């Protein structure tokens, strides 16, 4: 059975996954924001785990990175 994670833990994991996916593509936060149709400061605050991001924006960021939304929410492999 899956272990419950706190909302802040989920945001931190999402932020880490987002940053790693962005860096693997060699994109700046500004470039990712441009492709996703979001503001650069918004992407920065998401990467710092400061935002409780909507599912719509998760989908926009995933599409811009060429990954699935679920991959951005995955926890560390055990």
C-alpha positions as CSV (number, residue, x, y, z in Angstrom):
1,X,0.0,0.0,0.0
2,X,1.2,3.5,-0.8
3,X,2.6,5.7,2.0
4,X,0.8,9.0,2.6
5,X,2.9,12.0,1.9
6,X,2.2,15.4,3.2
7,X,1.3,18.2,0.8
8,X,4.6,20.0,1.5
9,X,6.6,16.8,0.9
10,X,4.7,16.4,-2.4
11,X,5.5,20.0,-3.4
12,X,9.2,19.5,-2.6
13,X,9.4,16.3,-4.7
14,X,7.6,17.9,-7.6
15,X,9.9,20.9,-7.4
16,X,13.0,18.6,-7.5
17,X,11.7,16.6,-10.4
18,X,10.8,19.7,-12.3
19,X,14.2,21.2,-11.8
20,X,16.0,18.0,-12.8
21,X,13.9,17.6,-15.9
22,X,14.5,21.2,-16.9
23,X,18.2,21.0,-16.3
24,X,18.5,17.7,-18.3
25,X,17.2,19.7,-21.3
26,X,19.5,22.6,-20.6
27,X,16.7,25.0,-20.2
28,X,16.6,28.1,-18.0
29,X,13.6,28.8,-15.9
30,X,12.8,31.6,-18.3
31,X,13.0,29.4,-21.4
32,X,10.8,26.7,-19.7
33,X,8.3,29.4,-18.7
34,X,8.2,30.7,-22.3
35,X,7.5,27.3,-23.8
36,X,4.9,26.5,-21.1
37,X,3.2,29.9,-21.4
38,X,3.9,30.8,-17.8
39,X,5.7,33.6,-16.1
40,X,9.4,33.1,-15.2
41,X,8.9,34.1,-11.6
42,X,6.0,31.6,-11.3
43,X,8.3,28.8,-12.5
44,X,10.9,29.8,-10.1
45,X,8.5,29.8,-7.1
46,X,7.2,26.3,-8.2
47,X,10.8,25.0,-8.3
48,X,11.3,26.3,-4.8
49,X,8.2,24.5,-3.6
50,X,6.5,27.7,-2.7
51,X,3.4,27.2,-4.9
52,X,0.5,24.8,-4.6
53,X,0.4,24.3,-8.4
54,X,-2.7,23.5,-10.3
55,X,-3.1,20.3,-12.4
56,X,-3.5,22.5,-15.5
57,X,0.0,24.0,-14.9
58,X,1.5,20.7,-14.1
59,X,0.3,19.5,-17.5
60,X,1.6,22.6,-19.2
61,X,5.1,22.2,-17.6
62,X,5.1,18.4,-18.4
63,X,4.3,19.1,-22.0
64,X,6.9,21.8,-22.3
65,X,9.5,19.3,-20.9
66,X,8.3,16.4,-23.0
67,X,7.6,14.2,-19.9
68,X,4.4,12.9,-18.3
69,X,2.7,14.8,-15.5
70,X,3.0,11.7,-13.4
71,X,6.8,11.6,-13.8
72,X,6.9,15.0,-12.2
73,X,5.0,13.7,-9.2
74,X,7.0,10.5,-8.6
75,X,8.8,10.0,-5.4
76,X,12.3,8.7,-5.0
77,X,12.9,5.1,-6.0
78,X,13.2,2.8,-3.0
